[in-house]
Amino acid sequence: MFAGDQCAFPVYLVNGPNPVADSQMTASSEYVPIDGGYYGPSQARLNNVLVDFANNTYNAGIWTSAIPQDTNQYIQVSN
């Protein structure tokens, strides 16, 4: 869904009023730390921010693959 070299629907990947559902976002892998943080594919949204919860877990505000040196890692959004 591109118009020229730009995504025709960029707002779907932005934290906003009508983003794609987290369940529509998958990744080749995701980093799972022992400290309770979440670095899953839904964290790859534009304008995402760190959210620290009271139960010592947090949304990191970024997607991180489980294999950082692997340049073939990806995020996929399905409709």
N, C-alpha and C positions, 0 to 999 in steps of 0.2 A: 504494500500500500504506500507507494512513493509517488510523489509528484515532482518530477525532475530528480534532484538529489536530496530531497527532503521528505521525511515521513509525512503522509497526508493526515495522520491522526496522532500526533505526538502526545496529546493530553491523556491518552490511555495508559501511558507509562509514567504519568506524573501522579503523585499523591494529590488528589483533587476530588471533585464531585462525582466523576464517573470513571474511575480507573478500571482496568481489567482486574478480574478477581485474582486473588493470590493463587487459587487452584489452577489458573490458566498459565501460570509461570512455572517452568521447570528449568533445571540446569543439569549439565553433565555431571557435576558434583557440587558439594557444598562443604565448607569447613564447619566442623562441629567441635567447639572448644569445650574444655572441661569446666569452664567457669559459668556456664549457663547462658552464654550469649547466642544470638541467632543471626546467622550470616547467609540465610537461604535466598533463593532467587527473587522473592518478593521485595527483598531489601535493595534490589538494583534499581528501584524506581527513581526517576529524577526528582530532585528536591526532597529526598528522604532524609530524615534526621535521626540521630541517636535517641532512643527512648529507654530510660532506665526505670525498671519496675521495682516495687518494694520487696519482692521476693528474691532478690539477687539475680534476676534474669534481665536481659535487655535485648532490644532490637538494635543491631549495630549501625544501621543506616547505610550499610554497604553489603554487596554480595561478595563473598570470597570463596574461591574454589578450594577443594580439598587438596589439589595438587598445583600450587602456585607456579611452579617452574614449567608446567605443561601449557604451551601456548594454544592448544586445541580445545580448551575449555570454553563452554558457551552457555548462554541463556536462551531459552525458547519460549515464545508466547503463542499459545494456541487460541483459536476463536471458537 
